[in-house]
Amino acid sequence: MGRQIHGIVLILLSICEVWMCYQVLYRTVLEKEHLRKWQKVLIWGNILGAGIILGINRKLLFFSITMFVFVISITLFCAWIVERKNMLIKIEIIILYYTILALLDFFCGFISMEMIGKQFWEEIYKFSQSMVQCALFLIPRAGVALLLAKWEENGLVLKGDRKKLALLCAMFLGLLRIYWVIMMNMAIDARKAQGWGAAVSMVFVSVLTAGVFMFFHRFQLLKTENKMLLEMEILSENHMKDMKIMMEKNRIQTHDMKHHLLILREYGQEKQWDSLMSYLNELSDDILVQKKTVWTQVGILDTLLEQKKTKAESKGIEVRVQADRIVGLPFSDMEICTLFSNLLDNAIEACEKIEDDRRWVAIQITRKSGMLYLTISNSIKDRPAEQEGKLITNKQNHQLHGYGIKSVQKIVRKYEGDFSYQIRESEFIVTITFWRLEERNEI
């Protein structure tokens, strides 16, 4: 009876192991919601079939390199049949998952070796009937299950991560090979059993390997982030140039309008109606239609607000602007463009997702003494997802997302301000406070 229970537990643990591998794939590259019925049947066939074979094999041998390769291969084959895109990433994720789990098994095995000594071969490693072996396999899988429970669904592994994952796979496969040989030699007495030493060295080497990987990964992220921020600054500079061109155009039109009015008045006094109408038709639509509202008396900012307001209203989004008259701001023109363009573009994009008439953006700019308060709020369709106090994007291009807000926060930090946001039932609010701003004269 004990042998049967031992075998059943091993099979159940192995089935759970293969099932968790697919949970990792669902959270990275495999689109679970788009799976058809036959694909789900195939996956469950893989989970049950591979799990049963793996569980039976573990009753015979604690770790088999042949079975290790077989389970990885059959899982890869099923994943390829189910969905053939992103296969290189799938290969790396599956290999990394089973390798890390095997290393955790070795760690628990080394500790048990220290406790039970020479009985490790009979009770754990080969032809085992001991429930201790089941406990050793249970501990790593329980840990992985807890991690999966805290892992948000709908994650994404970008194609740019392939080289990093391949490097990590190679490093951990090398560790697996080394410690597999060490365990076999200790189990058959070809090498003195030193379970604690092997376990400690495994932790040290694994942490060191992961640490080196994370260091270079972080370095690469910072390099990419700096590159993207530089590109955002270039875009903001181009936007600023466009704003200055519009401002100059407005100045020219205002100056020319005086001459146009004199000519039109002359035609009217002389009752030359045909000439008057002809002259009106020759005037640019920009002069007749374009309006320039002064909100803050900061030229570049008023022009930008007018442009974004026009853009939003063309899409059926109501824009409300409430602003104090500001003599000057310490920001450069590029910083003004970066700050307001990113915030307003995000607000407009959020409103575009709403299908009914609840589409609005509210802008409030308040200046009191040396302090400046900016509040930009907008209606939202659904509450944005958050993780550790940060917003999680639902955009397809995750790599580019977030750098606009980072550019805004960079300016806020430069002028020792505070950046915060609130999410209400159907409203998203960004608040920025600058506590001490020295004015610069507007030109």
C-alpha positions in Angstrom: 0.0 0.0 0.0 2.8 2.4 0.9 4.5 1.7 -2.5 1.3 2.6 -4.3 0.8 5.8 -2.4 4.5 6.7 -3.0 4.0 6.2 -6.7 0.7 8.1 -6.9 2.2 11.1 -5.0 5.2 11.2 -7.4 2.9 11.1 -10.4 0.7 13.8 -9.0 3.7 16.0 -8.3 5.1 15.4 -11.8 1.8 16.3 -13.4 1.7 19.5 -11.3 5.3 20.2 -12.5 4.3 20.0 -16.2 1.1 22.0 -15.6 3.1 24.8 -13.9 5.4 24.9 -17.0 2.4 25.8 -19.1 1.3 28.4 -16.5 4.7 30.0 -17.0 4.2 30.0 -20.8 0.7 31.5 -20.4 2.2 34.3 -18.4 4.9 35.0 -21.0 4.4 34.0 -24.7 1.5 31.6 -25.0 -1.9 33.3 -25.6 -4.2 31.2 -23.5 -7.5 33.0 -24.3 -7.1 32.3 -28.0 -6.6 28.5 -27.7 -9.1 26.3 -29.4 -10.6 23.2 -27.8 -8.3 20.7 -29.6 -5.3 22.8 -28.5 -6.4 22.6 -24.9 -6.9 18.9 -25.2 -3.4 18.5 -26.6 -1.9 20.5 -23.8 -3.7 18.5 -21.1 -2.6 15.3 -22.9 1.0 16.6 -22.7 0.5 17.4 -19.0 -1.0 14.1 -18.0 1.2 11.9 -20.3 4.5 13.5 -19.5 3.6 13.8 -15.8 2.8 10.1 -15.5 6.0 9.0 -17.3 8.1 11.4 -15.3 6.5 10.3 -12.0 7.2 6.6 -12.8 10.7 7.3 -13.7 11.4 9.2 -10.5 10.3 6.1 -8.6 13.2 4.3 -10.3 15.8 7.1 -10.3 16.0 10.5 -8.5 17.2 12.3 -11.6 17.5 11.0 -15.2 19.1 13.1 -17.8 17.3 11.1 -20.5 13.9 11.8 -18.9 14.9 15.4 -18.4 15.6 15.8 -22.1 12.4 13.8 -23.0 10.0 16.0 -20.9 11.5 19.2 -22.4 11.3 17.8 -25.9 7.7 16.6 -25.6 6.6 19.9 -24.0 8.4 21.8 -26.8 6.7 19.7 -29.5 3.3 20.3 -28.0 3.9 24.0 -27.6 5.0 24.1 -31.3 1.9 22.4 -32.5 -0.4 24.6 -30.4 1.3 27.9 -31.5 4.3 28.1 -33.8 5.3 31.7 -33.3 7.9 32.8 -30.7 9.4 29.3 -30.7 12.9 30.4 -29.8 11.6 32.2 -26.7 9.4 29.2 -25.8 12.4 26.8 -26.1 14.5 29.0 -23.7 11.6 29.4 -21.2 10.9 25.7 -21.1 14.5 24.7 -20.7 15.1 27.3 -18.0 12.0 26.3 -16.1 12.9 22.6 -15.9 16.6 23.3 -15.3 15.9 25.6 -12.3 13.4 23.0 -10.9 16.0 20.2 -11.3 18.6 22.4 -9.5 16.2 22.9 -6.6 15.7 19.1 -6.5 19.4 18.7 -6.2 19.6 21.3 -3.4 17.0 19.4 -1.4 18.7 16.1 -2.3 22.1 17.3 -1.0 20.5 18.4 2.3 18.8 15.0 2.8 22.1 13.3 1.9 23.7 15.1 4.9 20.9 13.9 7.2 20.5 10.3 6.2 24.0 9.6 5.0 24.7 6.4 3.1 21.0 5.5 3.1 20.5 8.2 0.5 21.2 5.7 -2.4 18.5 3.3 -1.2 15.9 5.6 0.2 16.1 8.5 -2.3 18.2 8.0 -5.4 17.4 4.6 -6.8 14.3 2.4 -6.6 12.9 4.5 -3.8 9.8 3.7 -1.8 10.3 6.3 0.9 7.9 9.2 1.4 10.9 11.3 2.2 11.7 11.4 -1.6 8.1 12.7 -2.2 8.8 15.5 0.4 12.0 16.4 -1.4 10.1 16.8 -4.7 7.2 18.6 -3.0 9.2 21.5 -1.5 10.6 23.0 -4.8 7.2 22.6 -6.6 5.4 24.2 -3.7 7.8 27.2 -3.9 7.2 27.5 -7.6 3.5 27.3 -7.1 3.6 30.2 -4.6 5.6 32.3 -7.1 3.1 31.6 -9.8 0.2 32.6 -7.5 1.8 36.0 -7.1 2.8 36.4 -10.8 0.4 38.6 -12.7 -1.3 37.1 -15.7 -0.8 38.4 -19.3 2.9 39.1 -18.9 5.2 39.5 -21.9 8.6 38.4 -22.9 10.0 40.6 -25.6 12.1 39.4 -28.6 14.9 41.4 -27.2 15.1 39.1 -24.2 16.1 36.1 -26.4 19.8 36.5 -26.0 19.6 37.0 -22.3 17.4 34.0 -21.8 19.7 31.9 -24.0 22.7 33.0 -21.9 20.9 32.2 -18.6 19.9 28.7 -20.0 23.5 27.9 -20.9 24.7 29.0 -17.4 22.1 27.0 -15.5 22.5 23.9 -17.7 26.2 24.0 -17.0 25.4 24.1 -13.3 23.0 21.2 -13.6 25.6 19.1 -15.4 28.2 19.8 -12.7 25.9 19.1 -9.7 24.4 16.0 -11.3 27.8 14.4 -11.6 28.6 15.5 -8.0 25.4 13.9 -6.7 25.9 10.6 -8.6 29.5 10.3 -7.3 28.4 11.0 -3.7 25.5 8.5 -4.0 27.6 5.6 -5.2 30.5 6.4 -2.8 32.8 7.4 -5.6 33.2 10.7 -3.7 32.9 11.5 -0.1 29.4 12.6 0.8 29.4 16.3 1.7 25.8 17.3 1.4 26.0 20.6 3.2 29.1 21.7 1.3 27.5 20.9 -2.0 24.2 22.6 -1.1 26.0 25.7 0.1 28.2 25.9 -3.0 25.2 25.4 -5.2 23.4 28.4 -3.6 26.6 30.5 -3.8 27.3 29.7 -7.4 23.6 30.0 -8.4 23.2 33.4 -6.7 26.5 34.6 -8.2 25.4 33.5 -11.7 22.0 35.1 -11.3 23.6 38.2 -9.8 26.0 38.7 -12.7 23.1 38.1 -15.1 20.9 40.7 -13.3 23.8 43.2 -13.3 24.2 43.0 -17.1 20.5 42.9 -17.6 20.1 46.1 -15.5 23.0 47.7 -17.3 21.3 47.0 -20.6 17.9 48.3 -19.3 19.6 51.6 -18.2 21.3 51.9 -21.5 18.1 51.4 -23.4 16.2 53.8 -21.1 18.8 56.5 -21.6 18.6 56.0 -25.4 14.8 56.2 -25.3 14.8 59.3 -23.1 17.3 61.0 -25.5 14.9 60.2 -28.4 12.0 61.6 -26.3 14.0 64.8 -25.8 14.7 65.0 -29.6 10.9 64.6 -30.2 10.2 67.3 -27.7 12.7 69.6 -29.3 11.1 69.0 -32.7 7.7 69.7 -31.1 9.0 72.9 -29.6 10.3 74.0 -33.0 6.8 73.4 -34.4 5.3 75.5 -31.6 7.7 78.3 -32.3 6.9 78.2 -36.0 3.2 78.4 -35.1 3.8 81.3 -32.7 5.8 83.2 -35.3 3.1 82.6 -37.8 0.5 84.0 -35.4 2.7 87.1 -34.9 3.0 87.6 -38.6 -0.7 87.1 -39.1 -1.5 89.6 -36.3 0.8 92.1 -37.9 -0.5 91.6 -41.4 -4.1 91.7 -40.2 -3.8 95.4 -39.6 -3.0 96.0 -43.3 -5.8 93.6 -44.4 -8.3 95.5 -42.3 -7.2 98.8 -43.8 -7.6 97.5 -47.3 -11.0 95.9 -46.5 -12.2 99.2 -44.9 -11.1 101.1 -48.0 -13.1 98.7 -50.3 -16.1 99.1 -48.0 -16.0 102.9 -48.0 -15.6 102.9 -51.8 -18.5 100.3 -52.0 -16.3 98.1 -54.2 -18.1 95.0 -53.1 -16.7 92.7 -55.8 -13.1 93.7 -54.9 -13.9 93.3 -51.2 -15.2 89.7 -51.7 -12.4 88.8 -54.0 -9.9 90.0 -51.4 -11.6 88.1 -48.6 -11.5 84.9 -50.7 -7.7 85.4 -51.1 -7.1 85.5 -47.4 -5.8 82.3 -45.9 -8.3 80.0 -44.1 -5.8 80.1 -41.2 -6.4 83.9 -40.8 -10.2 83.5 -40.9 -10.6 80.4 -38.8 -7.6 80.2 -36.5 -8.1 81.4 -33.0 -5.6 82.1 -30.3 -6.6 81.9 -26.7 -4.4 83.3 -24.0 -4.6 81.3 -20.9 -1.2 81.7 -19.2 0.6 84.4 -21.1 3.4 81.9 -21.7 3.5 81.9 -25.5 4.8 78.3 -26.1 2.5 76.9 -23.5 -0.6 78.6 -24.8 0.2 77.5 -28.3 0.6 73.9 -27.1 -2.6 74.0 -25.1 -4.5 75.3 -28.2 -3.0 72.6 -30.4 -3.9 69.8 -28.0 -7.3 71.2 -27.4 -8.0 71.3 -31.1 -6.7 67.8 -31.6 -8.9 66.4 -28.8 -12.1 68.3 -29.9 -11.6 66.9 -33.4 -12.0 63.5 -31.8 -15.1 64.4 -29.8 -13.3 64.9 -26.5 -14.3 67.9 -24.4 -11.4 69.9 -23.1 -11.7 72.3 -20.2 -8.8 74.7 -19.4 -8.5 76.7 -16.2 -5.3 78.6 -15.8 -3.8 81.5 -14.0 -1.9 84.2 -15.8 1.8 83.4 -15.4 4.5 86.0 -15.8 7.2 83.4 -16.5 8.4 79.9 -15.8 11.9 78.6 -15.1 11.4 75.8 -17.6 13.0 75.8 -21.0 10.7 75.8 -24.0 11.6 72.1 -24.6 10.8 71.2 -21.0 7.4 72.8 -21.3 6.7 70.8 -24.4 7.9 67.6 -22.8 5.9 68.1 -19.6 2.6 69.1 -21.1 2.7 67.1 -24.4 3.3 63.8 -22.7 0.6 64.3 -20.1 -2.0 65.6 -22.5 -1.2 62.9 -25.1 -1.7 60.2 -22.5 -5.0 61.8 -21.4 -6.3 62.0 -25.0 -5.3 58.4 -25.7 -7.2 57.2 -22.6 -10.4 59.1 -23.7 -10.2 57.6 -27.2 -10.9 54.2 -25.7 -14.2 55.4 -24.4 -17.1 54.7 -26.8 -19.8 56.8 -25.2 -20.0 60.6 -24.5 -18.0 60.5 -21.3 -14.9 61.8 -23.0 -13.3 64.8 -21.4 -9.9 66.2 -20.3 -9.6 68.9 -17.6 -6.5 71.0 -17.2 -5.8 73.2 -14.2 -2.7 75.4 -13.8 -2.5 77.4 -10.6 0.4 79.8 -9.6 0.6 81.0 -6.0 3.7 82.9 -4.9 6.6 80.7 -5.8 4.6 77.6 -6.2 3.0 76.0 -9.3 0.2 73.4 -9.3 -0.6 71.4 -12.3 -3.6 69.0 -12.5 -4.6 67.1 -15.6 -7.5 64.8 -15.2 -9.4 62.7 -17.8 -12.2 60.2 -18.1 -11.2 56.5 -18.4 -12.9 53.4 -19.6 -11.5 50.9 -17.1 -9.3 51.2 -14.1 -5.6 50.8 -15.1 -3.8 47.8 -13.7 -1.2 48.6 -11.1 1.8 46.6 -9.7 4.0 47.8 -6.8 2.6 51.3 -7.1 3.3 51.5 -10.9 0.9 51.5 -13.8 1.0 48.4 -16.1 0.4 49.2 -19.7 -1.9 47.4 -22.0 -0.3 48.7 -25.1 1.3 46.2 -27.5 4.6 48.1 -27.6 5.7 47.6 -24.0 9.3 48.6 -24.8 8.4 52.1 -25.8 5.7 52.6 -23.2 6.4 54.6 -20.0 9.3 56.8 -21.3 7.0 59.8 -21.7 6.1 59.6 -18.0 9.8 59.1 -17.2 10.6 62.3 -19.1 8.0 64.1 -17.1 9.3 62.8 -13.8 12.8 63.7 -14.8 11.7 67.4 -15.1 9.8 67.2 -11.9 12.9 65.9 -10.0 15.1 68.6 -11.6 12.9 71.3 -10.2 12.4 69.5 -6.8 8.7 68.9 -7.4 6.2 66.2 -6.5 4.5 63.9 -9.0 1.5 61.8 -8.0 -1.6 60.2 -9.5 -5.1 59.1 -8.4 -7.5 56.6 -9.9 -11.2 57.0 -9.2 -14.1 55.0 -10.6 -14.1 56.7 -14.0 -11.4 59.3 -13.7 -7.6 59.5 -13.8 -5.9 62.4 -12.2 -2.2 63.5 -12.4 -1.0 66.1 -10.0 2.4 67.9 -10.1 3.5 70.4 -7.6 6.5 72.6 -7.9 7.3 74.3 -4.5 9.9 76.8 -5.4 10.1 78.2 -8.9 12.2 81.2 -9.9 10.6 83.1 -12.7 12.3 83.8 -16.0 11.1 86.6 -18.3 9.1 85.6 -21.4 10.5 86.9 -24.6 
